[in-house]
Amino acid sequence: MIHKMLKILEQRGELNKEGLYVSTCGYPVGMPGSTNSIKITNKDEIEYYLNYR
């Protein structure tokens, strides 16, 4: 999910690779109230996720 989020932001020209991003997600996906994870992504992790295959 983080990889997809960062790719979309990059495609839109809205990704600041020097910044921090806070993302939330949950399982099951798309179910209101299921958020159970928080991730703070830094510069190095952004590069990792953008190059992840």
N, CA, C and O atoms as a GROMACS GRO file, in nm:
protein
  212
    1MET      N    1   0.082  -0.120   0.000
    1MET     CA    2   0.000   0.000   0.000
    1MET      C    3   0.086   0.126   0.000
    1MET      O    4   0.054   0.223  -0.068
    2ILE      N    5   0.195   0.124   0.076
    2ILE     CA    6   0.282   0.242   0.083
    2ILE      C    7   0.348   0.265  -0.052
    2ILE      O    8   0.358   0.379  -0.098
    3HIS      N    9   0.394   0.159  -0.116
    3HIS     CA   10   0.455   0.169  -0.249
    3HIS      C   11   0.356   0.233  -0.346
    3HIS      O   12   0.392   0.326  -0.419
    4LYS      N   13   0.234   0.184  -0.348
    4LYS     CA   14   0.132   0.237  -0.439
    4LYS      C   15   0.102   0.384  -0.410
    4LYS      O   16   0.090   0.464  -0.503
    5MET      N   17   0.090   0.418  -0.282
    5MET     CA   18   0.062   0.557  -0.244
    5MET      C   19   0.172   0.651  -0.293
    5MET      O   20   0.143   0.756  -0.351
    6LEU      N   21   0.298   0.613  -0.269
    6LEU     CA   22   0.410   0.698  -0.310
    6LEU      C   23   0.420   0.709  -0.462
    6LEU      O   24   0.451   0.817  -0.513
    7LYS      N   25   0.394   0.602  -0.533
    7LYS     CA   26   0.396   0.604  -0.680
    7LYS      C   27   0.290   0.700  -0.734
    7LYS      O   28   0.316   0.776  -0.827
    8ILE      N   29   0.171   0.696  -0.677
    8ILE     CA   30   0.064   0.785  -0.720
    8ILE      C   31   0.102   0.931  -0.694
    8ILE      O   32   0.083   1.017  -0.780
    9LEU      N   33   0.155   0.958  -0.575
    9LEU     CA   34   0.199   1.095  -0.544
    9LEU      C   35   0.308   1.140  -0.640
    9LEU      O   36   0.309   1.255  -0.683
   10GLU      N   37   0.401   1.051  -0.672
   10GLU     CA   38   0.509   1.084  -0.765
   10GLU      C   39   0.454   1.114  -0.905
   10GLU      O   40   0.496   1.211  -0.968
   11GLN      N   41   0.362   1.033  -0.952
   11GLN     CA   42   0.301   1.054  -1.084
   11GLN      C   43   0.227   1.187  -1.092
   11GLN      O   44   0.227   1.251  -1.197
   12ARG      N   45   0.166   1.228  -0.984
   12ARG     CA   46   0.091   1.354  -0.978
   12ARG      C   47   0.182   1.476  -0.959
   12ARG      O   48   0.137   1.590  -0.968
   13GLY      N   49   0.310   1.451  -0.931
   13GLY     CA   50   0.403   1.560  -0.906
   13GLY      C   51   0.388   1.619  -0.767
   13GLY      O   52   0.427   1.733  -0.743
   14GLU      N   53   0.331   1.543  -0.675
   14GLU     CA   54   0.303   1.592  -0.540
   14GLU      C   55   0.394   1.531  -0.434
   14GLU      O   56   0.374   1.554  -0.315
   15LEU      N   57   0.494   1.454  -0.476
   15LEU     CA   58   0.581   1.386  -0.380
   15LEU      C   59   0.705   1.469  -0.351
   15LEU      O   60   0.782   1.502  -0.441
   16ASN      N   61   0.724   1.502  -0.224
   16ASN     CA   62   0.845   1.569  -0.178
   16ASN      C   63   0.935   1.461  -0.119
   16ASN      O   64   0.911   1.415  -0.007
   17LYS      N   65   1.036   1.420  -0.192
   17LYS     CA   66   1.122   1.310  -0.148
   17LYS      C   67   1.207   1.345  -0.027
   17LYS      O   68   1.268   1.256   0.032
   18GLU      N   69   1.213   1.470   0.010
   18GLU     CA   70   1.290   1.514   0.126
   18GLU      C   71   1.204   1.518   0.253
   18GLU      O   72   1.256   1.534   0.363
   19GLY      N   73   1.074   1.504   0.237
   19GLY     CA   74   0.984   1.518   0.352
   19GLY      C   75   0.954   1.388   0.422
   19GLY      O   76   0.998   1.281   0.381
   20LEU      N   77   0.877   1.400   0.528
   20LEU     CA   78   0.825   1.284   0.600
   20LEU      C   79   0.679   1.266   0.562
   20LEU      O   80   0.607   1.364   0.539
   21TYR      N   81   0.636   1.142   0.555
   21TYR     CA   82   0.497   1.112   0.526
   21TYR      C   83   0.443   1.023   0.636
   21TYR      O   84   0.510   0.929   0.679
   22VAL      N   85   0.323   1.053   0.679
   22VAL     CA   86   0.254   0.970   0.777
   22VAL      C   87   0.136   0.907   0.704
   22VAL      O   88   0.051   0.977   0.649
   23SER      N   89   0.133   0.775   0.702
   23SER     CA   90   0.024   0.705   0.635
   23SER      C   91  -0.046   0.612   0.732
   23SER      O   92   0.015   0.558   0.825
   24THR      N   93  -0.174   0.594   0.710
   24THR     CA   94  -0.252   0.500   0.790
   24THR      C   95  -0.315   0.398   0.696
   24THR      O   96  -0.348   0.430   0.582
   25CYS      N   97  -0.331   0.278   0.744
   25CYS     CA   98  -0.397   0.176   0.665
   25CYS      C   99  -0.456   0.073   0.759
   25CYS      O  100  -0.430   0.074   0.879
   26GLY      N  101  -0.536  -0.014   0.704
   26GLY     CA  102  -0.598  -0.116   0.785
   26GLY      C  103  -0.641  -0.236   0.704
   26GLY      O  104  -0.644  -0.233   0.581
   27TYR      N  105  -0.673  -0.340   0.776
   27TYR     CA  106  -0.721  -0.461   0.714
   27TYR      C  107  -0.849  -0.501   0.784
   27TYR      O  108  -0.852  -0.502   0.907
   28PRO      N  109  -0.953  -0.533   0.714
   28PRO     CA  110  -0.964  -0.546   0.569
   28PRO      C  111  -0.969  -0.410   0.499
   28PRO      O  112  -1.026  -0.314   0.551
   29VAL      N  113  -0.909  -0.404   0.382
   29VAL     CA  114  -0.902  -0.282   0.303
   29VAL      C  115  -1.042  -0.238   0.262
   29VAL      O  116  -1.126  -0.320   0.224
   30GLY      N  117  -1.066  -0.107   0.270
   30GLY     CA  118  -1.193  -0.051   0.227
   30GLY      C  119  -1.305  -0.062   0.329
   30GLY      O  120  -1.418  -0.020   0.301
   31MET      N  121  -1.276  -0.115   0.444
   31MET     CA  122  -1.378  -0.130   0.548
   31MET      C  123  -1.366  -0.016   0.647
   31MET      O  124  -1.264  -0.006   0.716
   32PRO      N  125  -1.466   0.070   0.658
   32PRO     CA  126  -1.460   0.181   0.753
   32PRO      C  127  -1.434   0.130   0.895
   32PRO      O  128  -1.492   0.032   0.940
   33GLY      N  129  -1.344   0.201   0.964
   33GLY     CA  130  -1.314   0.166   1.102
   33GLY      C  131  -1.208   0.058   1.119
   33GLY      O  132  -1.182   0.014   1.230
   34SER      N  133  -1.146   0.015   1.008
   34SER     CA  134  -1.048  -0.093   1.018
   34SER      C  135  -0.903  -0.045   1.025
   34SER      O  136  -0.811  -0.126   1.021
   35THR      N  137  -0.882   0.086   1.036
   35THR     CA  138  -0.745   0.138   1.043
   35THR      C  139  -0.676   0.085   1.168
   35THR      O  140  -0.722   0.104   1.280
   36ASN      N  141  -0.562   0.017   1.146
   36ASN     CA  142  -0.492  -0.041   1.259
   36ASN      C  143  -0.339  -0.028   1.248
   36ASN      O  144  -0.266  -0.089   1.325
   37SER      N  145  -0.293   0.051   1.150
   37SER     CA  146  -0.148   0.070   1.131
   37SER      C  147  -0.117   0.214   1.096
   37SER      O  148  -0.190   0.279   1.021
   38ILE      N  149  -0.008   0.263   1.152
   38ILE     CA  150   0.043   0.397   1.120
   38ILE      C  151   0.189   0.382   1.084
   38ILE      O  152   0.263   0.313   1.154
   39LYS      N  153   0.232   0.445   0.976
   39LYS     CA  154   0.372   0.436   0.930
   39LYS      C  155   0.423   0.576   0.902
   39LYS      O  156   0.360   0.652   0.828
   40ILE      N  157   0.537   0.610   0.959
   40ILE     CA  158   0.607   0.734   0.927
   40ILE      C  159   0.719   0.696   0.832
   40ILE      O  160   0.807   0.617   0.867
   41THR      N  161   0.717   0.753   0.712
   41THR     CA  162   0.813   0.719   0.608
   41THR      C  163   0.910   0.834   0.588
   41THR      O  164   0.868   0.947   0.561
   42ASN      N  165   1.040   0.806   0.600
   42ASN     CA  166   1.142   0.910   0.584
   42ASN      C  167   1.205   0.904   0.445
   42ASN      O  168   1.166   0.823   0.361
   43LYS      N  169   1.302   0.990   0.420
   43LYS     CA  170   1.366   1.004   0.289
   43LYS      C  171   1.420   0.870   0.236
   43LYS      O  172   1.395   0.835   0.121
   44ASP      N  173   1.493   0.797   0.319
   44ASP     CA  174   1.552   0.670   0.275
   44ASP      C  175   1.445   0.566   0.244
   44ASP      O  176   1.457   0.491   0.147
   45GLU      N  177   1.341   0.563   0.324
   45GLU     CA  178   1.233   0.467   0.301
   45GLU      C  179   1.154   0.502   0.176
   45GLU      O  180   1.108   0.413   0.104
   46ILE      N  181   1.138   0.631   0.149
   46ILE     CA  182   1.068   0.672   0.027
   46ILE      C  183   1.142   0.618  -0.095
   46ILE      O  184   1.079   0.564  -0.185
   47GLU      N  185   1.273   0.633  -0.098
   47GLU     CA  186   1.353   0.579  -0.210
   47GLU      C  187   1.340   0.428  -0.220
   47GLU      O  188   1.328   0.372  -0.329
   48TYR      N  189   1.341   0.361  -0.105
   48TYR     CA  190   1.327   0.216  -0.104
   48TYR      C  191   1.193   0.174  -0.165
   48TYR      O  192   1.189   0.089  -0.254
   49TYR      N  193   1.084   0.234  -0.118
   49TYR     CA  194   0.952   0.197  -0.167
   49TYR      C  195   0.932   0.233  -0.314
   49TYR      O  196   0.866   0.158  -0.387
   50LEU      N  197   0.988   0.344  -0.359
   50LEU     CA  198   0.974   0.382  -0.500
   50LEU      C  199   1.047   0.285  -0.592
   50LEU      O  200   1.006   0.265  -0.706
   51ASN      N  201   1.155   0.223  -0.544
   51ASN     CA  202   1.232   0.129  -0.624
   51ASN      C  203   1.194  -0.017  -0.598
   51ASN      O  204   1.252  -0.108  -0.657
   52TYR      N  205   1.097  -0.039  -0.512
   52TYR     CA  206   1.054  -0.175  -0.476
   52TYR      C  207   0.979  -0.239  -0.593
   52TYR      O  208   0.896  -0.174  -0.657
   53ARG      N  209   1.008  -0.362  -0.621
   53ARG     CA  210   0.940  -0.434  -0.730
   53ARG      C  211   0.872  -0.556  -0.677
   53ARG      O  212   0.809  -0.629  -0.754
   0.00000   0.00000   0.00000
